[in-house]
Amino acid sequence: MEQPIFSTRAHVFQIDPATKRNWIPASKHALTVSYFYDATRNVYRIISVGGTKAIINSTITPNMTFTKTSQKFGQWADSRANTVYGLGFASEQHLSQVIAAGSPWAQCDSNRQVA
């Protein structure tokens, strides 16, 4: 059974599928981003909902890489969803806390694979 392990607020983005370079914001405001862990299947999942729509529903796989691209922004590619997600935080400290505080990326830092 999936258990929530961490929630935070961040600005959520998806890469523009046409240009593969420009970010499209999912909302004008920061959204709640929740990290779940399923001990039975040993998988992590990241979910963010905007209104009634799931903006992010990403299962973290061992071959996914989370990249900290700036002091307050990180991104990862989800091949199952065929997109790249980005999360923008209020501060560098907040991003570091998210990486360190029990998220699926707790054991990774910039440009390392998800542990």
Biopython code that builds the backbone (N, CA, C, O; Angstrom):
import numpy as np
from Bio.PDB.StructureBuilder import StructureBuilder

atoms = [
    (1, "MET", "N", (0.833, -1.187, 0.000)),
    (1, "MET", "CA", (0.000, 0.000, 0.000)),
    (1, "MET", "C", (0.879, 1.252, 0.000)),
    (1, "MET", "O", (1.879, 1.326, 0.714)),
    (2, "GLU", "N", (0.495, 2.208, -0.794)),
    (2, "GLU", "CA", (1.248, 3.455, -0.897)),
    (2, "GLU", "C", (1.060, 4.316, 0.342)),
    (2, "GLU", "O", (-0.053, 4.485, 0.838)),
    (3, "GLN", "N", (2.171, 4.856, 0.831)),
    (3, "GLN", "CA", (2.134, 5.739, 1.992)),
    (3, "GLN", "C", (2.749, 7.088, 1.613)),
    (3, "GLN", "O", (3.792, 7.131, 0.961)),
    (4, "PRO", "N", (2.104, 8.194, 2.020)),
    (4, "PRO", "CA", (2.725, 9.495, 1.770)),
    (4, "PRO", "C", (3.948, 9.660, 2.665)),
    (4, "PRO", "O", (3.898, 9.352, 3.856)),
    (5, "ILE", "N", (5.048, 10.147, 2.088)),
    (5, "ILE", "CA", (6.256, 10.319, 2.893)),
    (5, "ILE", "C", (6.689, 11.774, 2.989)),
    (5, "ILE", "O", (7.444, 12.137, 3.891)),
    (6, "PHE", "N", (6.222, 12.606, 2.073)),
    (6, "PHE", "CA", (6.665, 13.994, 2.093)),
    (6, "PHE", "C", (5.769, 14.810, 1.180)),
    (6, "PHE", "O", (5.391, 14.350, 0.102)),
    (7, "SER", "N", (5.427, 16.027, 1.607)),
    (7, "SER", "CA", (4.693, 16.966, 0.755)),
    (7, "SER", "C", (5.338, 18.335, 0.862)),
    (7, "SER", "O", (5.865, 18.708, 1.909)),
    (8, "THR", "N", (5.290, 19.069, -0.219)),
    (8, "THR", "CA", (5.833, 20.424, -0.249)),
    (8, "THR", "C", (5.054, 21.218, -1.284)),
    (8, "THR", "O", (4.188, 20.677, -1.972)),
    (9, "ARG", "N", (5.362, 22.490, -1.390)),
    (9, "ARG", "CA", (4.744, 23.317, -2.420)),
    (9, "ARG", "C", (5.830, 23.776, -3.390)),
    (9, "ARG", "O", (6.932, 24.151, -2.990)),
    (10, "ALA", "N", (5.487, 23.734, -4.661)),
    (10, "ALA", "CA", (6.435, 24.152, -5.694)),
    (10, "ALA", "C", (5.658, 24.602, -6.922)),
    (10, "ALA", "O", (4.503, 24.225, -7.121)),
    (11, "HIS", "N", (6.308, 25.403, -7.727)),
    (11, "HIS", "CA", (5.751, 25.733, -9.034)),
    (11, "HIS", "C", (6.078, 24.563, -9.954)),
    (11, "HIS", "O", (7.230, 24.147, -10.066)),
    (12, "VAL", "N", (5.049, 24.043, -10.608)),
    (12, "VAL", "CA", (5.188, 22.844, -11.433)),
    (12, "VAL", "C", (5.190, 23.246, -12.904)),
    (12, "VAL", "O", (4.377, 24.057, -13.347)),
    (13, "PHE", "N", (6.125, 22.659, -13.649)),
    (13, "PHE", "CA", (6.255, 22.939, -15.076)),
    (13, "PHE", "C", (6.357, 21.634, -15.857)),
    (13, "PHE", "O", (6.776, 20.602, -15.333)),
    (14, "GLN", "N", (5.958, 21.713, -17.140)),
    (14, "GLN", "CA", (6.217, 20.630, -18.089)),
    (14, "GLN", "C", (6.892, 21.255, -19.297)),
    (14, "GLN", "O", (6.624, 22.402, -19.658)),
    (15, "ILE", "N", (7.772, 20.478, -19.915)),
    (15, "ILE", "CA", (8.472, 20.982, -21.089)),
    (15, "ILE", "C", (7.486, 21.075, -22.253)),
    (15, "ILE", "O", (6.613, 20.219, -22.399)),
    (16, "ASP", "N", (7.621, 22.090, -23.064)),
    (16, "ASP", "CA", (6.771, 22.255, -24.246)),
    (16, "ASP", "C", (7.085, 21.129, -25.227)),
    (16, "ASP", "O", (8.221, 21.022, -25.690)),
    (17, "PRO", "N", (6.092, 20.278, -25.557)),
    (17, "PRO", "CA", (6.371, 19.148, -26.450)),
    (17, "PRO", "C", (6.781, 19.577, -27.857)),
    (17, "PRO", "O", (7.452, 18.823, -28.562)),
    (18, "ALA", "N", (6.386, 20.775, -28.270)),
    (18, "ALA", "CA", (6.724, 21.241, -29.614)),
    (18, "ALA", "C", (8.181, 21.682, -29.705)),
    (18, "ALA", "O", (8.878, 21.328, -30.655)),
    (19, "THR", "N", (8.642, 22.450, -28.726)),
    (19, "THR", "CA", (9.999, 22.999, -28.799)),
    (19, "THR", "C", (11.023, 22.164, -28.037)),
    (19, "THR", "O", (12.214, 22.205, -28.348)),
    (20, "LYS", "N", (10.567, 21.410, -27.043)),
    (20, "LYS", "CA", (11.450, 20.639, -26.150)),
    (20, "LYS", "C", (12.442, 21.546, -25.417)),
    (20, "LYS", "O", (13.442, 21.070, -24.880)),
    (21, "ARG", "N", (12.162, 22.858, -25.396)),
    (21, "ARG", "CA", (13.072, 23.795, -24.736)),
    (21, "ARG", "C", (12.355, 24.715, -23.759)),
    (21, "ARG", "O", (12.918, 25.080, -22.726)),
    (22, "ASN", "N", (11.140, 25.089, -24.065)),
    (22, "ASN", "CA", (10.425, 26.058, -23.239)),
    (22, "ASN", "C", (9.587, 25.360, -22.178)),
    (22, "ASN", "O", (9.001, 24.307, -22.426)),
    (23, "TRP", "N", (9.537, 25.960, -20.992)),
    (23, "TRP", "CA", (8.731, 25.419, -19.902)),
    (23, "TRP", "C", (7.324, 25.994, -19.942)),
    (23, "TRP", "O", (7.140, 27.193, -20.156)),
    (24, "ILE", "N", (6.335, 25.137, -19.736)),
    (24, "ILE", "CA", (4.941, 25.554, -19.643)),
    (24, "ILE", "C", (4.517, 25.406, -18.184)),
    (24, "ILE", "O", (4.541, 24.296, -17.651)),
    (25, "PRO", "N", (4.126, 26.509, -17.523)),
    (25, "PRO", "CA", (3.693, 26.385, -16.129)),
    (25, "PRO", "C", (2.360, 25.655, -16.036)),
    (25, "PRO", "O", (1.468, 25.873, -16.855)),
    (26, "ALA", "N", (2.229, 24.790, -15.037)),
    (26, "ALA", "CA", (0.986, 24.043, -14.836)),
    (26, "ALA", "C", (-0.070, 24.911, -14.165)),
    (26, "ALA", "O", (-1.264, 24.633, -14.272)),
    (27, "SER", "N", (0.363, 25.956, -13.478)),
    (27, "SER", "CA", (-0.539, 26.814, -12.726)),
    (27, "SER", "C", (0.147, 28.154, -12.494)),
    (27, "SER", "O", (1.368, 28.268, -12.600)),
    (28, "LYS", "N", (-0.656, 29.163, -12.178)),
    (28, "LYS", "CA", (-0.084, 30.469, -11.844)),
    (28, "LYS", "C", (0.491, 30.477, -10.434)),
    (28, "LYS", "O", (1.281, 31.355, -10.085)),
    (29, "HIS", "N", (0.097, 29.505, -9.629)),
    (29, "HIS", "CA", (0.492, 29.467, -8.224)),
    (29, "HIS", "C", (1.244, 28.175, -7.921)),
    (29, "HIS", "O", (1.183, 27.212, -8.685)),
    (30, "ALA", "N", (1.950, 28.170, -6.799)),
    (30, "ALA", "CA", (2.612, 26.945, -6.344)),
    (30, "ALA", "C", (1.554, 25.895, -6.015)),
    (30, "ALA", "O", (0.481, 26.221, -5.509)),
    (31, "LEU", "N", (1.864, 24.644, -6.306)),
    (31, "LEU", "CA", (0.967, 23.519, -6.045)),
    (31, "LEU", "C", (1.605, 22.594, -5.015)),
    (31, "LEU", "O", (2.821, 22.602, -4.823)),
    (32, "THR", "N", (0.776, 21.805, -4.364)),
    (32, "THR", "CA", (1.290, 20.785, -3.461)),
    (32, "THR", "C", (1.847, 19.638, -4.291)),
    (32, "THR", "O", (1.187, 19.132, -5.199)),
    (33, "VAL", "N", (3.064, 19.239, -3.969)),
    (33, "VAL", "CA", (3.720, 18.106, -4.617)),
    (33, "VAL", "C", (3.946, 17.070, -3.528)),
    (33, "VAL", "O", (4.601, 17.351, -2.524)),
    (34, "SER", "N", (3.402, 15.863, -3.726)),
    (34, "SER", "CA", (3.488, 14.815, -2.706)),
    (34, "SER", "C", (4.294, 13.637, -3.218)),
    (34, "SER", "O", (4.199, 13.249, -4.382)),
    (35, "TYR", "N", (5.090, 13.078, -2.318)),
    (35, "TYR", "CA", (5.928, 11.920, -2.612)),
    (35, "TYR", "C", (5.354, 10.726, -1.858)),
    (35, "TYR", "O", (5.087, 10.807, -0.659)),
    (36, "PHE", "N", (5.171, 9.633, -2.563)),
    (36, "PHE", "CA", (4.614, 8.418, -1.973)),
    (36, "PHE", "C", (5.600, 7.272, -2.133)),
    (36, "PHE", "O", (6.414, 7.256, -3.057)),
    (37, "TYR", "N", (5.515, 6.307, -1.212)),
    (37, "TYR", "CA", (6.342, 5.109, -1.298)),
    (37, "TYR", "C", (5.457, 3.892, -1.120)),
    (37, "TYR", "O", (4.660, 3.830, -0.184)),
    (38, "ASP", "N", (5.593, 2.923, -2.017)),
    (38, "ASP", "CA", (4.871, 1.656, -1.944)),
    (38, "ASP", "C", (5.876, 0.582, -1.558)),
    (38, "ASP", "O", (6.670, 0.134, -2.385)),
    (39, "ALA", "N", (5.836, 0.168, -0.282)),
    (39, "ALA", "CA", (6.803, -0.808, 0.232)),
    (39, "ALA", "C", (6.634, -2.171, -0.423)),
    (39, "ALA", "O", (7.611, -2.902, -0.588)),
    (40, "THR", "N", (5.412, -2.521, -0.796)),
    (40, "THR", "CA", (5.156, -3.813, -1.424)),
    (40, "THR", "C", (5.864, -3.911, -2.769)),
    (40, "THR", "O", (6.473, -4.933, -3.086)),
    (41, "ARG", "N", (5.781, -2.849, -3.550)),
    (41, "ARG", "CA", (6.388, -2.837, -4.883)),
    (41, "ARG", "C", (7.758, -2.163, -4.901)),
    (41, "ARG", "O", (8.454, -2.189, -5.915)),
    (42, "ASN", "N", (8.146, -1.552, -3.762)),
    (42, "ASN", "CA", (9.419, -0.844, -3.638)),
    (42, "ASN", "C", (9.567, 0.237, -4.711)),
    (42, "ASN", "O", (10.592, 0.322, -5.387)),
    (43, "VAL", "N", (8.525, 1.063, -4.855)),
    (43, "VAL", "CA", (8.558, 2.149, -5.830)),
    (43, "VAL", "C", (8.103, 3.457, -5.179)),
    (43, "VAL", "O", (7.301, 3.471, -4.246)),
    (44, "TYR", "N", (8.645, 4.542, -5.707)),
    (44, "TYR", "CA", (8.250, 5.886, -5.307)),
    (44, "TYR", "C", (7.397, 6.490, -6.414)),
    (44, "TYR", "O", (7.535, 6.147, -7.589)),
    (45, "ARG", "N", (6.508, 7.404, -6.007)),
    (45, "ARG", "CA", (5.684, 8.103, -6.979)),
    (45, "ARG", "C", (5.549, 9.554, -6.541)),
    (45, "ARG", "O", (5.465, 9.848, -5.348)),
    (46, "ILE", "N", (5.529, 10.442, -7.497)),
    (46, "ILE", "CA", (5.340, 11.863, -7.238)),
    (46, "ILE", "C", (4.015, 12.267, -7.858)),
    (46, "ILE", "O", (3.749, 11.990, -9.027)),
    (47, "ILE", "N", (3.182, 12.929, -7.054)),
    (47, "ILE", "CA", (1.861, 13.339, -7.516)),
    (47, "ILE", "C", (1.660, 14.812, -7.190)),
    (47, "ILE", "O", (2.008, 15.271, -6.102)),
    (48, "SER", "N", (1.101, 15.539, -8.135)),
    (48, "SER", "CA", (0.682, 16.912, -7.899)),
    (48, "SER", "C", (-0.645, 17.109, -8.610)),
    (48, "SER", "O", (-0.795, 16.765, -9.782)),
    (49, "VAL", "N", (-1.599, 17.664, -7.892)),
    (49, "VAL", "CA", (-2.940, 17.855, -8.438)),
    (49, "VAL", "C", (-3.244, 19.346, -8.486)),
    (49, "VAL", "O", (-3.030, 20.071, -7.513)),
    (50, "GLY", "N", (-3.744, 19.789, -9.628)),
    (50, "GLY", "CA", (-4.196, 21.168, -9.787)),
    (50, "GLY", "C", (-5.692, 21.142, -10.021)),
    (50, "GLY", "O", (-6.141, 20.707, -11.082)),
    (51, "GLY", "N", (-6.474, 21.598, -9.053)),
    (51, "GLY", "CA", (-7.931, 21.477, -9.142)),
    (51, "GLY", "C", (-8.310, 20.015, -9.049)),
    (51, "GLY", "O", (-8.058, 19.372, -8.030)),
    (52, "THR", "N", (-8.914, 19.479, -10.100)),
    (52, "THR", "CA", (-9.282, 18.060, -10.124)),
    (52, "THR", "C", (-8.394, 17.263, -11.079)),
    (52, "THR", "O", (-8.614, 16.071, -11.290)),
    (53, "LYS", "N", (-7.392, 17.925, -11.653)),
    (53, "LYS", "CA", (-6.550, 17.283, -12.664)),
    (53, "LYS", "C", (-5.181, 16.923, -12.087)),
    (53, "LYS", "O", (-4.539, 17.742, -11.430)),
    (54, "ALA", "N", (-4.746, 15.696, -12.339)),
    (54, "ALA", "CA", (-3.396, 15.288, -11.937)),
    (54, "ALA", "C", (-2.398, 15.941, -12.886)),
    (54, "ALA", "O", (-2.378, 15.645, -14.081)),
    (55, "ILE", "N", (-1.575, 16.827, -12.347)),
    (55, "ILE", "CA", (-0.559, 17.509, -13.146)),
    (55, "ILE", "C", (0.669, 16.615, -13.276)),
    (55, "ILE", "O", (1.243, 16.473, -14.356)),
    (56, "ILE", "N", (1.063, 16.008, -12.142)),
    (56, "ILE", "CA", (2.165, 15.042, -12.128)),
    (56, "ILE", "C", (1.645, 13.751, -11.525)),
    (56, "ILE", "O", (1.018, 13.756, -10.466)),
    (57, "ASN", "N", (1.909, 12.649, -12.201)),
    (57, "ASN", "CA", (1.679, 11.311, -11.656)),
    (57, "ASN", "C", (2.833, 10.468, -12.200)),
    (57, "ASN", "O", (2.685, 9.734, -13.178)),
    (58, "SER", "N", (3.968, 10.594, -11.547)),
    (58, "SER", "CA", (5.217, 10.065, -12.077)),
    (58, "SER", "C", (5.783, 8.994, -11.159)),
    (58, "SER", "O", (6.081, 9.258, -9.994)),
    (59, "THR", "N", (5.928, 7.788, -11.686)),
    (59, "THR", "CA", (6.587, 6.718, -10.943)),
    (59, "THR", "C", (8.085, 6.857, -11.159)),
    (59, "THR", "O", (8.561, 6.872, -12.294)),
    (60, "ILE", "N", (8.826, 6.960, -10.054)),
    (60, "ILE", "CA", (10.272, 7.131, -10.133)),
    (60, "ILE", "C", (10.913, 5.764, -10.331)),
    (60, "ILE", "O", (10.746, 4.861, -9.511)),
    (61, "THR", "N", (11.644, 5.627, -11.421)),
    (61, "THR", "CA", (12.314, 4.368, -11.729)),
    (61, "THR", "C", (13.819, 4.533, -11.501)),
    (61, "THR", "O", (14.319, 5.658, -11.486)),
    (62, "PRO", "N", (14.544, 3.426, -11.324)),
    (62, "PRO", "CA", (15.984, 3.517, -11.035)),
    (62, "PRO", "C", (16.801, 4.231, -12.111)),
    (62, "PRO", "O", (17.871, 4.764, -11.818)),
    (63, "ASN", "N", (16.311, 4.249, -13.353)),
    (63, "ASN", "CA", (17.097, 4.890, -14.415)),
    (63, "ASN", "C", (16.758, 6.367, -14.602)),
    (63, "ASN", "O", (17.316, 7.014, -15.488)),
    (64, "MET", "N", (15.854, 6.914, -13.783)),
    (64, "MET", "CA", (15.531, 8.333, -13.880)),
    (64, "MET", "C", (16.590, 9.156, -13.162)),
    (64, "MET", "O", (17.136, 8.741, -12.140)),
    (65, "THR", "N", (16.869, 10.322, -13.714)),
    (65, "THR", "CA", (17.838, 11.229, -13.122)),
    (65, "THR", "C", (17.154, 12.531, -12.752)),
    (65, "THR", "O", (16.472, 13.132, -13.582)),
    (66, "PHE", "N", (17.328, 12.970, -11.523)),
    (66, "PHE", "CA", (16.868, 14.286, -11.101)),
    (66, "PHE", "C", (18.053, 15.237, -11.230)),
    (66, "PHE", "O", (19.128, 14.977, -10.690)),
    (67, "THR", "N", (17.851, 16.329, -11.942)),
    (67, "THR", "CA", (18.927, 17.284, -12.166)),
    (67, "THR", "C", (18.564, 18.622, -11.549)),
    (67, "THR", "O", (17.537, 19.213, -11.883)),
    (68, "LYS", "N", (19.408, 19.093, -10.653)),
    (68, "LYS", "CA", (19.254, 20.432, -10.084)),
    (68, "LYS", "C", (19.879, 21.391, -11.091)),
    (68, "LYS", "O", (21.102, 21.461, -11.210)),
    (69, "THR", "N", (19.034, 22.134, -11.821)),
    (69, "THR", "CA", (19.527, 22.967, -12.916)),
    (69, "THR", "C", (19.823, 24.399, -12.497)),
    (69, "THR", "O", (20.493, 25.131, -13.226)),
    (70, "SER", "N", (19.336, 24.805, -11.339)),
    (70, "SER", "CA", (19.669, 26.115, -10.784)),
    (70, "SER", "C", (19.496, 26.027, -9.277)),
    (70, "SER", "O", (19.193, 24.963, -8.739)),
    (71, "GLN", "N", (19.690, 27.147, -8.604)),
    (71, "GLN", "CA", (19.614, 27.133, -7.144)),
    (71, "GLN", "C", (18.227, 26.776, -6.625)),
    (71, "GLN", "O", (18.093, 26.268, -5.512)),
    (72, "LYS", "N", (17.184, 27.040, -7.431)),
    (72, "LYS", "CA", (15.818, 26.815, -6.954)),
    (72, "LYS", "C", (14.987, 25.948, -7.895)),
    (72, "LYS", "O", (13.763, 25.908, -7.771)),
    (73, "PHE", "N", (15.629, 25.256, -8.832)),
    (73, "PHE", "CA", (14.873, 24.507, -9.843)),
    (73, "PHE", "C", (15.515, 23.153, -10.098)),
    (73, "PHE", "O", (16.737, 23.036, -10.191)),
    (74, "GLY", "N", (14.675, 22.135, -10.210)),
    (74, "GLY", "CA", (15.139, 20.800, -10.562)),
    (74, "GLY", "C", (14.195, 20.171, -11.568)),
    (74, "GLY", "O", (13.031, 20.561, -11.662)),
    (75, "GLN", "N", (14.690, 19.198, -12.320)),
    (75, "GLN", "CA", (13.865, 18.577, -13.361)),
    (75, "GLN", "C", (14.200, 17.107, -13.505)),
    (75, "GLN", "O", (15.272, 16.653, -13.104)),
    (76, "TRP", "N", (13.254, 16.362, -14.090)),
    (76, "TRP", "CA", (13.484, 14.964, -14.428)),
    (76, "TRP", "C", (12.616, 14.599, -15.616)),
    (76, "TRP", "O", (11.554, 15.185, -15.829)),
    (77, "ALA", "N", (13.079, 13.620, -16.395)),
    (77, "ALA", "CA", (12.338, 13.123, -17.555)),
    (77, "ALA", "C", (11.561, 11.883, -17.147)),
    (77, "ALA", "O", (12.094, 10.990, -16.488)),
    (78, "ASP", "N", (10.295, 11.840, -17.545)),
    (78, "ASP", "CA", (9.442, 10.685, -17.289)),
    (78, "ASP", "C", (9.075, 10.088, -18.644)),
    (78, "ASP", "O", (8.201, 10.604, -19.341)),
    (79, "SER", "N", (9.744, 9.000, -19.013)),
    (79, "SER", "CA", (9.519, 8.407, -20.335)),
    (79, "SER", "C", (8.119, 7.810, -20.450)),
    (79, "SER", "O", (7.560, 7.770, -21.546)),
    (80, "ARG", "N", (7.548, 7.350, -19.351)),
    (80, "ARG", "CA", (6.183, 6.795, -19.403)),
    (80, "ARG", "C", (5.163, 7.872, -19.745)),
    (80, "ARG", "O", (4.212, 7.618, -20.484)),
    (81, "ALA", "N", (5.359, 9.070, -19.211)),
    (81, "ALA", "CA", (4.456, 10.187, -19.506)),
    (81, "ALA", "C", (4.919, 10.963, -20.739)),
    (81, "ALA", "O", (4.238, 11.880, -21.198)),
    (82, "ASN", "N", (6.081, 10.588, -21.267)),
    (82, "ASN", "CA", (6.656, 11.234, -22.444)),
    (82, "ASN", "C", (6.792, 12.750, -22.249)),
    (82, "ASN", "O", (6.436, 13.536, -23.127)),
    (83, "THR", "N", (7.313, 13.138, -21.082)),
    (83, "THR", "CA", (7.501, 14.560, -20.807)),
    (83, "THR", "C", (8.659, 14.764, -19.840)),
    (83, "THR", "O", (9.180, 13.817, -19.249)),
    (84, "VAL", "N", (9.040, 16.013, -19.699)),
    (84, "VAL", "CA", (10.018, 16.411, -18.690)),
    (84, "VAL", "C", (9.289, 17.319, -17.712)),
    (84, "VAL", "O", (8.631, 18.277, -18.117)),
    (85, "TYR", "N", (9.406, 17.016, -16.429)),
    (85, "TYR", "CA", (8.789, 17.827, -15.387)),
    (85, "TYR", "C", (9.838, 18.722, -14.752)),
    (85, "TYR", "O", (11.011, 18.359, -14.664)),
    (86, "GLY", "N", (9.406, 19.894, -14.310)),
    (86, "GLY", "CA", (10.277, 20.793, -13.575)),
    (86, "GLY", "C", (9.577, 21.282, -12.325)),
    (86, "GLY", "O", (8.363, 21.487, -12.327)),
    (87, "LEU", "N", (10.340, 21.469, -11.253)),
    (87, "LEU", "CA", (9.813, 21.996, -9.998)),
    (87, "LEU", "C", (10.630, 23.215, -9.598)),
    (87, "LEU", "O", (11.854, 23.150, -9.484)),
    (88, "GLY", "N", (9.934, 24.326, -9.388)),
    (88, "GLY", "CA", (10.580, 25.554, -8.946)),
    (88, "GLY", "C", (10.203, 25.848, -7.506)),
    (88, "GLY", "O", (9.026, 25.830, -7.147)),
    (89, "PHE", "N", (11.206, 26.118, -6.685)),
    (89, "PHE", "CA", (10.987, 26.324, -5.258)),
    (89, "PHE", "C", (11.257, 27.771, -4.870)),
    (89, "PHE", "O", (11.878, 28.522, -5.621)),
    (90, "ALA", "N", (10.784, 28.148, -3.694)),
    (90, "ALA", "CA", (10.923, 29.523, -3.216)),
    (90, "ALA", "C", (12.366, 29.878, -2.886)),
    (90, "ALA", "O", (12.753, 31.045, -2.953)),
    (91, "SER", "N", (13.159, 28.875, -2.529)),
    (91, "SER", "CA", (14.545, 29.153, -2.151)),
    (91, "SER", "C", (15.424, 27.942, -2.425)),
    (91, "SER", "O", (14.932, 26.824, -2.576)),
    (92, "GLU", "N", (16.725, 28.179, -2.487)),
    (92, "GLU", "CA", (17.678, 27.082, -2.649)),
    (92, "GLU", "C", (17.607, 26.137, -1.449)),
    (92, "GLU", "O", (17.707, 24.918, -1.594)),
    (93, "GLN", "N", (17.433, 26.716, -0.277)),
    (93, "GLN", "CA", (17.333, 25.912, 0.939)),
    (93, "GLN", "C", (16.132, 24.970, 0.859)),
    (93, "GLN", "O", (16.208, 23.818, 1.285)),
    (94, "HIS", "N", (15.028, 25.468, 0.312)),
    (94, "HIS", "CA", (13.831, 24.639, 0.191)),
    (94, "HIS", "C", (14.085, 23.456, -0.743)),
    (94, "HIS", "O", (13.702, 22.328, -0.434)),
    (95, "LEU", "N", (14.726, 23.708, -1.875)),
    (95, "LEU", "CA", (15.044, 22.619, -2.798)),
    (95, "LEU", "C", (15.963, 21.602, -2.131)),
    (95, "LEU", "O", (15.762, 20.396, -2.270)),
    (96, "SER", "N", (16.964, 22.080, -1.412)),
    (96, "SER", "CA", (17.882, 21.169, -0.716)),
    (96, "SER", "C", (17.151, 20.343, 0.333)),
    (96, "SER", "O", (17.441, 19.158, 0.499)),
    (97, "GLN", "N", (16.206, 20.957, 1.044)),
    (97, "GLN", "CA", (15.423, 20.236, 2.047)),
    (97, "GLN", "C", (14.575, 19.155, 1.393)),
    (97, "GLN", "O", (14.440, 18.055, 1.930)),
    (98, "VAL", "N", (14.007, 19.465, 0.243)),
    (98, "VAL", "CA", (13.182, 18.487, -0.468)),
    (98, "VAL", "C", (14.032, 17.288, -0.876)),
    (98, "VAL", "O", (13.609, 16.143, -0.715)),
    (99, "ILE", "N", (15.223, 17.544, -1.400)),
    (99, "ILE", "CA", (16.099, 16.453, -1.823)),
    (99, "ILE", "C", (16.529, 15.620, -0.620)),
    (99, "ILE", "O", (16.642, 14.398, -0.718)),
    (100, "ALA", "N", (16.768, 16.277, 0.511)),
    (100, "ALA", "CA", (17.300, 15.581, 1.686)),
    (100, "ALA", "C", (16.242, 14.950, 2.586)),
    (100, "ALA", "O", (16.561, 14.044, 3.356)),
    (101, "ALA", "N", (15.009, 15.399, 2.510)),
    (101, "ALA", "CA", (14.022, 15.046, 3.533)),
    (101, "ALA", "C", (13.092, 13.910, 3.138)),
    (101, "ALA", "O", (11.871, 14.059, 3.194)),
    (102, "GLY", "N", (13.647, 12.800, 2.748)),
    (102, "GLY", "CA", (12.812, 11.626, 2.546)),
    (102, "GLY", "C", (12.139, 11.537, 1.199)),
    (102, "GLY", "O", (11.299, 10.662, 0.992)),
    (103, "SER", "N", (12.478, 12.408, 0.285)),
    (103, "SER", "CA", (11.905, 12.291, -1.048)),
    (103, "SER", "C", (12.607, 11.158, -1.794)),
    (103, "SER", "O", (13.623, 10.652, -1.317)),
    (104, "PRO", "N", (12.093, 10.753, -2.940)),
    (104, "PRO", "CA", (12.752, 9.687, -3.703)),
    (104, "PRO", "C", (14.180, 10.030, -4.079)),
    (104, "PRO", "O", (14.971, 9.139, -4.388)),
    (105, "TRP", "N", (14.521, 11.307, -4.058)),
    (105, "TRP", "CA", (15.854, 11.730, -4.449)),
    (105, "TRP", "C", (16.733, 12.010, -3.243)),
    (105, "TRP", "O", (17.731, 12.721, -3.361)),
    (106, "ALA", "N", (16.385, 11.469, -2.093)),
    (106, "ALA", "CA", (17.097, 11.783, -0.851)),
    (106, "ALA", "C", (18.579, 11.462, -0.933)),
    (106, "ALA", "O", (19.392, 12.133, -0.296)),
    (107, "GLN", "N", (18.941, 10.453, -1.702)),
    (107, "GLN", "CA", (20.342, 10.061, -1.772)),
    (107, "GLN", "C", (21.012, 10.537, -3.051)),
    (107, "GLN", "O", (22.082, 10.050, -3.417)),
    (108, "CYS", "N", (20.387, 11.484, -3.727)),
    (108, "CYS", "CA", (21.039, 11.971, -4.940)),
    (108, "CYS", "C", (21.237, 13.465, -4.839)),
    (108, "CYS", "O", (20.505, 14.162, -4.135)),
    (109, "ASP", "N", (22.219, 13.938, -5.541)),
    (109, "ASP", "CA", (22.410, 15.364, -5.667)),
    (109, "ASP", "C", (22.491, 15.675, -7.153)),
    (109, "ASP", "O", (22.145, 14.831, -7.980)),
    (110, "SER", "N", (22.927, 16.829, -7.490)),
    (110, "SER", "CA", (22.925, 17.277, -8.872)),
    (110, "SER", "C", (23.541, 16.250, -9.822)),
    (110, "SER", "O", (24.660, 15.782, -9.614)),
    (111, "ASN", "N", (22.789, 15.911, -10.862)),
    (111, "ASN", "CA", (23.241, 15.049, -11.956)),
    (111, "ASN", "C", (23.548, 13.607, -11.552)),
    (111, "ASN", "O", (24.291, 12.924, -12.256)),
    (112, "ARG", "N", (23.005, 13.137, -10.457)),
    (112, "ARG", "CA", (23.181, 11.734, -10.085)),
    (112, "ARG", "C", (21.868, 11.006, -10.258)),
    (112, "ARG", "O", (20.797, 11.613, -10.239)),
    (113, "GLN", "N", (21.958, 9.710, -10.427)),
    (113, "GLN", "CA", (20.753, 8.908, -10.583)),
    (113, "GLN", "C", (19.965, 8.868, -9.294)),
    (113, "GLN", "O", (20.515, 9.001, -8.200)),
    (114, "VAL", "N", (18.656, 8.681, -9.445)),
    (114, "VAL", "CA", (17.789, 8.487, -8.288)),
    (114, "VAL", "C", (18.217, 7.216, -7.586)),
    (114, "VAL", "O", (18.420, 6.187, -8.230)),
    (115, "ALA", "N", (18.355, 7.275, -6.285)),
    (115, "ALA", "CA", (18.794, 6.102, -5.516)),
    (115, "ALA", "C", (17.610, 5.265, -5.096)),
    (115, "ALA", "O", (17.782, 4.237, -4.441)),
]
sb = StructureBuilder()
sb.init_structure("model")
sb.init_model(0)
sb.init_chain("A")
sb.init_seg("    ")
for serial, (resi, resn, name, xyz) in enumerate(atoms, 1):
    if name == "N":
        sb.init_residue(resn, " ", resi, " ")
    sb.init_atom(name, np.array(xyz, "f"), 0.0, 1.0, " ", f" {name:<3s}", serial, name[0])
structure = sb.get_structure()
